[in-house]
Amino acid sequence: MVRNVMFVDDDHEMLQALREGLEKYQETFRVLLAEDGVHAVEQLRKNPVSLVVTDLKMPRMDGFTLLSHIMANYPDIPVIIITGYSTPEMKRLAQEGGAVGYISKPFLIEDLARQIMKTLRKESEGGTLHSVSSGMFLQLMEMEERTCTIRLRDKASGQAGVLFIRRGELLDARVGEQQGLEAAYTIFSWDDVTLSIQNDCPQKDNRINSDLQPIILEAARRKDESEASGDMSEDTVDEIDVSAVTELDIAEPSVMETIKTRLRAEVGERCGLEDIYHGNSFDYLLPPFAAMGGVFGLGAFKLGYIDQGDANDIILVPSNPSTLVTVNPKCPRDKIIQVLRDCL
């Protein structure tokens, strides 16, 4: 994955020299240029950036102010300071402000390149994975109670995002100008991502304040709603096949009735059963459920109980199409699950 490294300096000749001198590293990182701190902040909002290299003395917003802004809003992005007015006091202030490196002008391009490469390597020290589901992977991180920063790029849209995890808990997320819960919804709608893992989490505050499963479910609901809206907009009223929709609603009625009858007979009228239907809204959970079975040696995945909080709960049964059983949250779930396992 090619990373973006942003260089910030009001000396245009210096910026061009850096662009030309670092061109040989273009397969590892891409050079972004900003003429001062204000321009750099605009770039950070628009582009995923892995590293900032900035001068200190600049008009409008100097390097110290930019460093403070990055530490407050992009704590995962390391900053290297370069300056032609180096003093021990200035170096101390830069390091206390959060800078990971400090270089005095003049310097050799190769020395700067080595420090850039060393810093970028930390970004993927925990490994890089291709073509995985963001939701499935994060559930595994939750199970392992990992502390890490995960950078992701969606194969379909090209969007990039960041997740901050401490002891398995999702603290924050960022995609472009989105941050927090909205960014998490966007990331968990990605089915095919490339991700890299950094084995620490610089984020301290919890801006999500939610369990993981409701976020993944809401992301799936939004994605389904968006896709359904897009499909509908391409049709006209005359082109919609109403009979086909009706057939989907009553697919395999004998199986549905058998399940309902057995639930009410073996569990009772207070079994909490709301509905049984076929659908693919929760199919994105099948891979992580199957993976968990492998991790814990539980065998093949047969069904999963999805606790949706205050809403009706869902029992997901892998079939073609998937079978979804909605039940009241206060239902005797163990008995219901046993009946379903016997039926399906």
C-alpha positions in Angstrom: 0.0 0.0 0.0 1.5 3.3 -1.1 1.3 5.9 1.7 1.1 9.7 1.6 3.8 11.7 3.2 3.1 15.5 3.4 5.9 18.0 3.4 5.0 21.5 4.8 7.3 24.5 4.1 6.8 28.0 2.9 10.1 27.7 0.8 8.8 26.5 -2.6 12.2 25.7 -3.8 12.7 23.4 -0.8 9.5 21.6 -1.5 10.3 21.0 -5.2 13.8 19.8 -4.2 12.2 17.3 -1.8 9.7 16.1 -4.4 12.5 15.5 -6.9 14.9 14.0 -4.4 12.4 11.5 -3.1 11.0 10.5 -6.4 12.9 7.2 -6.3 10.7 6.1 -3.3 7.4 6.5 -5.2 6.6 2.8 -4.9 6.7 3.2 -1.1 5.2 6.6 -0.5 3.7 9.5 -2.4 4.8 13.1 -1.8 2.1 15.7 -0.9 3.1 19.4 -0.6 1.7 22.2 1.6 3.0 25.7 1.7 2.1 26.4 5.3 0.2 25.0 8.3 -3.2 26.3 7.1 -2.7 24.5 3.7 -1.6 21.4 5.6 -4.8 21.3 7.7 -6.8 21.4 4.5 -4.8 18.6 3.0 -5.3 16.5 6.1 -9.1 16.8 5.8 -9.0 15.7 2.2 -6.3 13.0 2.0 -5.2 10.0 4.1 -1.7 10.9 5.4 0.7 8.6 7.0 3.4 11.1 8.0 3.9 14.8 8.1 7.3 16.5 7.7 7.1 20.2 8.6 9.2 23.3 8.9 8.7 25.4 12.1 8.8 29.0 11.0 6.0 29.6 8.5 3.3 32.3 7.9 -0.3 32.0 8.9 0.3 28.8 11.0 3.7 27.7 12.2 5.0 24.2 12.7 4.4 24.2 16.4 0.7 25.1 16.0 0.4 22.5 13.2 2.0 19.9 15.5 -0.5 20.7 18.2 -3.4 20.4 15.8 -2.2 17.0 14.5 -1.7 15.6 18.0 -5.2 16.7 19.0 -7.1 15.6 15.9 -4.8 13.0 14.1 -2.9 11.3 17.0 -2.0 8.4 14.7 0.0 10.6 12.3 3.6 11.0 13.3 5.4 14.3 12.7 9.0 15.0 11.8 10.2 18.6 12.4 12.8 20.2 10.0 14.1 23.6 10.7 16.9 26.0 9.8 16.8 27.7 13.2 17.6 24.9 15.4 18.3 25.4 19.1 18.3 22.9 22.0 15.2 24.6 23.4 13.3 24.3 20.1 14.2 20.7 19.8 13.0 20.0 23.4 9.7 21.8 22.7 9.2 19.8 19.5 9.8 16.5 21.2 7.5 17.4 24.2 4.8 18.4 21.6 4.8 14.9 20.2 7.2 15.0 17.2 8.9 11.7 16.5 11.9 13.2 14.7 13.9 16.5 14.5 16.2 17.4 11.6 18.3 20.5 11.3 18.8 22.2 7.9 20.8 21.6 5.8 20.4 17.9 5.6 20.9 15.1 3.1 17.9 13.8 1.3 19.0 10.2 2.0 19.1 10.8 5.7 15.6 12.2 5.6 14.4 9.3 3.5 15.8 6.7 6.0 14.0 8.4 8.8 10.8 8.5 6.8 11.1 4.8 5.9 11.8 3.9 9.5 8.7 5.8 10.7 6.4 4.3 8.0 7.5 0.7 8.9 5.9 1.2 12.3 2.5 1.7 10.6 2.4 -1.9 9.5 4.5 -3.6 12.2 1.6 -5.8 13.1 1.2 -7.1 9.5 -0.8 -6.3 6.4 -3.9 -8.2 5.2 -5.6 -8.1 1.8 -9.2 -8.8 0.7 -10.8 -9.1 4.2 -14.0 -7.8 5.7 -13.5 -4.8 8.1 -16.3 -6.0 10.4 -15.1 -9.6 10.6 -11.5 -8.5 11.3 -12.5 -6.1 14.1 -14.6 -8.8 15.8 -11.5 -10.9 15.9 -9.5 -8.0 17.4 -12.3 -7.6 20.0 -12.0 -11.3 20.9 -8.3 -11.1 21.3 -8.6 -7.8 23.3 -5.9 -6.3 21.0 -4.6 -2.7 21.3 -3.8 -1.4 17.9 -4.3 1.2 15.2 -5.8 -0.2 12.0 -5.5 1.6 8.6 -7.8 0.4 5.9 -8.4 1.0 2.2 -11.7 -0.1 0.6 -11.0 -1.8 -2.7 -14.3 -0.8 -4.3 -14.3 3.0 -3.5 -10.6 3.6 -2.9 -11.5 5.4 0.4 -9.1 5.1 3.3 -9.9 5.1 7.0 -8.4 4.5 10.5 -9.7 2.5 13.5 -8.4 3.0 17.0 -8.7 0.0 19.3 -7.6 -0.4 23.0 -7.9 -3.8 24.7 -10.5 -4.9 22.1 -12.7 -1.8 22.4 -13.2 0.5 19.5 -12.4 4.1 20.7 -12.6 6.1 17.5 -12.7 6.0 13.7 -11.8 8.4 10.9 -12.6 8.5 7.2 -11.8 11.8 5.5 -13.7 14.5 7.4 -15.9 12.0 9.2 -14.9 11.0 12.7 -16.3 8.9 15.4 -19.5 6.8 14.9 -20.3 8.1 11.4 -16.8 7.1 10.3 -17.2 3.7 11.9 -20.5 3.1 10.0 -18.7 4.0 6.7 -15.8 1.6 7.4 -17.9 -1.3 8.4 -19.8 -1.0 5.1 -16.6 -2.0 3.3 -16.6 -5.7 2.4 -13.2 -6.0 0.7 -10.3 -4.0 2.3 -6.6 -4.0 2.5 -5.5 -3.2 6.1 -2.3 -2.6 8.0 -1.9 -3.0 11.8 0.2 -0.8 14.1 0.8 -2.4 17.5 -0.2 0.6 19.6 -3.1 3.1 20.0 -2.3 6.8 20.4 -6.0 7.7 20.8 -6.9 8.2 24.5 -10.6 9.4 24.4 -13.5 7.1 23.6 -15.5 8.9 21.0 -17.6 5.9 20.0 -19.1 4.8 23.4 -20.9 1.8 21.9 -20.5 -2.0 21.7 -19.2 -3.3 18.4 -22.1 -5.4 17.3 -24.7 -2.6 17.1 -22.3 -0.5 15.0 -21.8 -3.4 12.5 -25.5 -4.0 12.3 -26.3 -0.4 11.7 -23.6 -0.1 9.1 -25.2 -3.2 7.3 -28.7 -1.7 7.6 -27.5 1.6 6.1 -25.7 -0.2 3.3 -28.7 -2.3 2.4 -30.9 0.8 2.5 -28.6 2.6 0.2 -28.3 -0.2 -2.2 -32.1 -0.8 -2.2 -32.6 2.9 -2.9 -30.2 2.8 -5.8 -31.8 -0.2 -7.3 -35.3 1.3 -7.0 -34.2 4.5 -8.6 -33.2 2.6 -11.7 -36.7 1.1 -12.2 -40.0 2.6 -13.1 -43.3 1.7 -11.5 -44.3 -0.2 -14.6 -41.1 -2.3 -14.6 -41.5 -3.6 -11.0 -42.6 -7.2 -10.8 -45.1 -7.3 -7.9 -45.7 -11.0 -8.1 -41.9 -11.7 -7.7 -41.8 -9.6 -4.5 -44.9 -11.5 -3.1 -43.2 -14.8 -3.9 -40.1 -13.8 -1.9 -42.3 -12.9 1.1 -43.9 -16.4 1.1 -40.9 -18.5 0.1 -41.1 -22.1 1.4 -44.2 -21.6 3.6 -44.2 -25.3 4.7 -40.8 -24.9 6.3 -41.8 -21.7 8.0 -45.0 -23.1 9.4 -43.2 -26.2 10.7 -40.7 -24.0 12.6 -43.5 -21.9 14.0 -45.6 -24.9 15.1 -42.7 -26.6 16.8 -41.6 -23.5 18.6 -45.1 -22.9 20.0 -45.5 -26.6 20.8 -42.2 -27.1 22.5 -41.5 -23.7 24.0 -45.0 -22.4 24.5 -47.1 -19.5 23.3 -44.7 -17.1 25.2 -41.8 -18.2 23.0 -41.4 -14.6 21.8 -41.5 -15.5 18.1 -42.2 -12.4 16.0 -41.4 -13.5 12.4 -39.5 -16.0 10.2 -38.4 -14.9 6.7 -35.5 -15.2 4.2 -33.1 -12.4 3.5 -29.4 -11.4 3.1 -29.3 -8.4 5.5 -27.0 -10.2 7.9 -25.0 -12.4 5.5 -21.9 -10.3 6.2 -21.8 -11.9 9.7 -21.5 -15.5 8.3 -17.7 -15.3 7.7 -16.9 -14.0 11.2 -19.2 -16.5 12.8 -17.6 -19.3 10.8 -14.1 -18.0 11.7 -15.0 -17.9 15.5 -16.1 -21.6 15.2 -12.7 -22.4 13.8 -10.8 -20.4 16.4 -12.6 -22.1 19.4 -12.8 -25.5 17.8 -16.7 -25.5 17.8 -17.1 -27.0 14.3 -19.3 -25.8 11.4 -21.4 -22.8 12.0 -25.1 -23.7 12.3 -26.9 -20.6 13.7 -26.1 -17.4 15.4 -28.0 -15.3 17.9 -27.8 -11.5 17.3 -28.6 -9.3 20.3 -29.8 -5.9 19.0 -30.4 -4.3 22.3 -33.8 -2.7 22.6 -35.0 -4.0 19.2 -36.1 -7.5 18.4 -33.2 -10.0 18.4 -32.3 -12.0 15.3 -31.4 -15.7 14.9 -29.4 -16.1 11.8 -29.5 -19.6 10.2 -27.2 -20.2 7.2 -29.3 -21.5 4.2 -29.9 -20.4 0.6 -31.2 -17.8 1.1 -30.4 -17.2 4.8 -33.2 -17.8 7.3 -33.9 -15.0 9.8 -35.9 -15.6 12.9 -36.9 -12.4 14.9 -37.7 -12.9 18.5 -38.6 -10.8 21.5 -35.4 -9.9 23.6 -37.0 -11.5 26.6 -37.6 -14.9 24.9 -36.2 -18.2 26.3 -33.4 -18.1 23.8 -31.7 -21.4 24.8 -34.9 -23.4 24.2 -35.6 -21.6 20.9 -32.1 -22.3 19.6 -32.4 -26.0 20.5 -35.7 -26.3 18.6 -34.2 -24.5 15.6 -31.2 -26.8 15.5 -33.5 -29.8 15.5 -35.6 -28.3 12.7 -32.9 -27.1 10.3 
